[in-house]
Amino acid sequence: MKHLIYAAGLAGAVLLPAAAAKAQDASWGCQVLLCAASQNPSWHGVQYCIPPMIKLIAAMSNPGFSWPICNEANAGAPGREDYAGCPEGTKIGYSQYGRDGNRGVPDRCVKTLNTCQTHPGLNGPANQAGVILNRRARDGEDSCIKEISSPRPRRADPWYFDIPNDQGVKQRHWFNLNL
C-alpha cells in the first residue's frame, strides 16, 4: 500500500508540482488502483473513492472501454476470477460442455469416489478384511467410480490487481465493483 501511495503522490506531483501532492490529485487510473486496493475499509467505505469508482463502473458499459492504468504503480489492468478455489480433495469441474466438445465455465467442484463394495464372490480373509475391487462398466453396468459435484463457490471480490510491493514482489489485492 505504501508503494501505491507513493505512486499516487508521484502522479500528483507530476500534475501539480507547485502544490503538495495528494491522492485526489493522482490520475484517474491511480485513483482507481488506490481505491481498489483499499481493504479495511474497502473502497465503499472511503468517501474519496466513491466518485472515481462510480465513474469507472459507468465507463465500463461504454463501447471500446479501456481500463484506466496507473503507470507509476506498474500494476497494469486488473484480472478477474469469478470463482474461488475448490475445497481440498476436490478438483475443478464443468457443468456444461459445448457442442464442439469445448468446456464451458469451470463452475463446479468435483470429488471422485470409489463406491464399490466388497466383491460378493470372495470368501475368506480378503472378504473379511473389506477388500474393495475396482469393477469396470460393461454392457451398461455401473462403474464403481462416481463423481460427486457441487457448485464452485463464487468470490465476493472477483476483481484483482497484482501490485508490486517495495521489493518488487507482486501482491494480489481483491475487490468488487458492486455499488
N, C-alpha and C positions, 0 to 999 in steps of 0.2 A: 504494500500500500504506500510505503514511503516513496518508492520508485514512481508510483502514479502521481503522487502529489508533486514530486519534483518535476515530472513531465508536464503536468498542468501548469505549474509555476513557470517553467521554461517557455511553454506555449504562450502564456500570458505576458511574459517578459518580452518575447519577440514582438507581440502585437502592441504592447504599450510599455516601451522601455522607460519612460519617464515616471510612470506610476508604479506603485507597489504591485507585484504580481499576485493575483488572486485566482482561485479555482474558477470563479464565474467569468474570468477574462480568457479562459482557455478556449481553444477551438471547439466546435460542436462535437467532433469526434472524441476529443479528450474529455469533454464533459460527460458524454455517454459512457466512455470507458470508466471514468471515476465513479459515476453513479452505479453502473452495472456491478462494479467490484465491491461496492458497499455491502457489508454483511450484517452488521449489528448496530443500527438497524439496516434493513435493505433500502434500496433507493426509494421505496414507497414512503418511508418514514423520514426522509431527508428533504426538507422543503425546497432547497436549492435544486434538487434532482427532478422534481415533478415537471417543470417546463421542458427541459431538453429531452426527457424520456417520452413525454406525450408527443412532442414534435417528431421523435424517431418513430413511434408507433404509427402516427398518421402518415409519415413519409413512406413507410414500408408498403402501403397499399397502392402507391403510385407506380405506374408502368416505368420500367427502367430504373427502379430504386437501386441505389448503390450505398452500401453501409458506410457511414462516416468513420474515417480512420484517424487514429491518434498516432501519427508517425513518431512523435517524441518518445512514446512508450514502447515502440517496437512490438506491438501486440497483434496487429493485423485485424482482420474481420473475425467475428465470433464464429463458433461452431454451434451445432445443435444436436442433442441426443434426447429424444422424447422418452426413451425407456431407460430405467435403471438396470443394473446387472441382475442376473438371476441368482437365487439363493444357492449356497454351496450344495453340491450333489446334483444339481440340475444343469442343463445346457440351454442355450437359446434355440428356440424353435419358431416355426412359421405356421400361422393359422390358414393361410391361403397360398396356393401356387397358381401362377398364371397359366394361360392356355398353352404357352410355348415352353412350359416347364420351369420358367424362372420363378424364383422365390418372391413372395410378397414382402410384407412388413415383418420384421423379426419381433413379433408381439406376444410370444408365448415362452414359458419356461417348461422344459420337458425333463422328466425323470424316467429313466429306463429301469424296469424291474423284471426280474426273473420270477414268474409266478408259478412255475412248475412244482408239483407235489412229488413226493417220493414215488418212483415208478412202482405200480401195483404188482408187477410180476416179480419183483425182487423179494427174496426171503433171506432170512439170516441177518448177520451183523450189519451189512450195508443198509438194509431197510430199517433196522432198528436205530441206526445212527442218523437217520434222516437224510440220506444222500439224495441230492437233487440232480436229476438227469436233465439235460437240455434236449427237449423234444423239438423237432422241427415241423413246420407246417407241411402237410402232404394231403393232397386231394381234398382241399377245403378245410382241413383240420386246423384248429387254432394253434398258434405258436405259444410257447411259454414266455416269450419276451413281450412285455407290454410297455407301452409308453403312456405315462400319465402327464397331461399338460395342464397348466394353469395360466391365467393371464399374467403377462410380464408387468411388473409394477411401473407405473408412469412416474417420471420425475416431476416434482413440484416446480423445479427450476431447470428447464430443459436447455437453456442457452448458456454458453460459457465463453470466457476469454481465457487464453493462455498468456499470462503476463509474466515477463522476466522479472525476477527479484534483483536485488543489488549484486548478486553473484552471477547473474545471467541465467539462472535456472528458472524455467517456466513453471508457474504455479497456476492451477486451474481455479477460476472464480465462476461459480454458477449463479445464474439469475433468471428471472422470468420477466415477461413483458405484459403481464396481466395488470389491468387497471384496477 
